[in-house]
Amino acid sequence: MKRIIRAWIKASLIKRILIGMLLGASLGIFFPSLTGIGLLGDLFVGGLKAIAPILVFALVANALSQHQKGQNTNMKTIIFLYLLGTFAAALVAVLASFLLPVQITLTSANTEVAAPDGIGQVLSNLLLKLVDNPLNAIVEANYIGILSWAVIFGLAMREASKHSKELLRTMADVTSKIVEWIINLAPFGILGLVFKTISDKGIASLANYGVLLGLLIATMAFVALIVNPLIAFLFMRKNPYPLVLKCLRVSGITAFFTRSSAANIPVNMKLCQDLGLNPDTYSVSIPLGSTINMAGAAVTINVLTLAAVNTLGISVDFGTAFVLSVVAAISACGASGIAGGSLLLIPVACSLFGISNDLAMQVVGVGFVIGVVQDSCETALNSSTDVLFTAVAEYATNRKLRP
């Protein structure tokens, strides 16, 4: 037993996570009645989600308070990459839907949640989130509000005494240590998450939407393995795949199972540290990316919207589809600020084609059915790209750090 424990401790986190995945899948298939195992996953994700808002506030505020004028943080380049990547993903989703038109069955089924009325409401919601009460923002995990107040507090703390800044740094370090403890429990948490997914949903529940789900996954894979590496190459002028694959392996795998960009922030922070990136940069860019870097959400919005368009026999020219990509990219940036994420922004895109809200909400219902896999792939793409573009921006300006 001692040998097993020592081997477990010495094994890398990725290997331990893979063991947890295999064990969870096996238990889900052969012993689905062991419902208590799923509690491990709920506890793991719950712990990450609980500490993530405090971590985001502490890290961003500390980074800005310690920042000295003249330091290069590459934030302008990173934000540009975030927006470029999201728009490129939206455009790829349009092209994929043109090449492989998919139709879905629209029924009278509806969902109880309410979608925003239009892009104006999406932007309005985002602005209101910015001025949310800071304590309420942390309690409700409103990351847009947390980021805005962290920036304000961080800038204000630049004028504080050295001891006050050290206190803020200590808070950030202590919070990071707590997160590290939780991350070490990831294999057990993912065991529970995999078990719960397989035992509750099974593979059969996705069969009716196999083509649609396949198009979504293929499009996201194309963005992750072709589009993002191309963008990275244009900036780094070097083979991007070692970096791309490492981001997918370390960040993407855990994000796939936690299905939360916010919960995956600690994993991304650790990966940035392992890559030797500037902490003054990634302590701000990673939380920011979990809010506005939403390539996966843009793919989901466009593919499901065009599936509804094809089902209803609406003719779409490329110009209209291009406008759809712009709307999807803007809407995707606000996905984290709206309950239900990217799926509830589908009616905004559908409104461009005159599709009624009732029909659009049926499309949202289809999205919830395939959400077990769709949301996992979407989060994996979003989260891994946060680290990728943060690293690309730094490697593009510092050749010595290039992998």
Phi, psi and omega in degrees: 000320180296322178296319180297317181295317179296318178296323179296317182292322182286334182294148178293160181298322181298317179296319179294323178295318178299320177297317178298320178299311182296317180293319179296319178296318180297315179294323179294326181282314188264336181225060184294345182281350180280068188296337181296337180295325180298339179296331178300317179294317180297320180294319181296308180295322178299319178296316179295316181294329181289319184273337185302316179299320179293320180298314181300312181298313184295315183292314182293314180298318180295316181299317182287326181291328181272349185293134178254144179301138180099345178288138180267115180250354176060020185295325179298317179295319181296315179297319177299317179296319177302311183291319178297315180297320180293316179293319179299321179295319178297319180292320177298321179297322177296313180298320179296321180290330175290320181288325181228081180296130182242139175244153179232161178269117178262124181244188179277358180298143180225166178246149187282343183281156183254132178269158176293153184287334181182183182296330177298319179290325177301311180295322178297317178299320180297317181295321178293326177296329182297326185253022176296151175306129186302321178292320178294324179298319179291317181296318183271002182056042175276093189289334176294315177295320178299315180298316183296317180287327177296321177296315181296313180295319181298316179294321179294326182289349176298333181269359182280171180288165180299321181294323179294320178294322178295324177297318178294320177297319179297320178299318179294319180294317180295317178298319179296323178294320177298317178298319179301320177297317181294319181299326179294344177268004183306318181302321180287321178295317180291327172305312180293322181294316179295316179301313183295320180297313183288318183289326182277312187263315184072170180280330186296329183295342181264354188297322184294340182241030185300317183294314179298315180296321178297320178295318179298311182295317180297320180295315179295322178295321178297318178296316183291323189256346181239304186292308181298317175299324178296315177298317180297319180295320181299330181268320185271333185058039179207156179309115185272349191295323175304318179290315181301312183292325178293319178297318179294320183291314185276310183275316186296321183295312180292323179295326180302321184268327178283334178056037179208117178297324180294317180294338182268359179305314180300322178297316180294323179297317180294321179295318177299321177296317180295330179280355178076028182279165182288118181297332177296335179272304188288339177292342175257317186291326181291309174300322178296319180297325179293349180257318187245347181267093192230057179299317180298320178295320179297320177297314180300313181301312185288317182295315181289324178296314181289335173295320176293320178299315179295321180297322183272359177071029180274131179279134182232125174269169185292328179300315178296320179296325178294318176298321177302320180296320178295314180297317181296320180295317179294316180296320181299324179297338179259008184299321184288345182267003183233131180301128181104349175066217189295327184299322183284356176265356178300317178302330177298314180291321180297330182296338177297334183253012178073019179282130183295158181295327180297314178293321180297323180289336173292323176296321176300320178299320176298320179300323179293328180296315182269006185297337180304316181265317183303311183293326178295313179294320180299314181293321179299318179293312181302309188290317181294329180289333176303312180290318183304308184288329174297317179291318181300316180299321181284318179295330181293333182254348181228092185297332182293335181273352185299139179290000000 
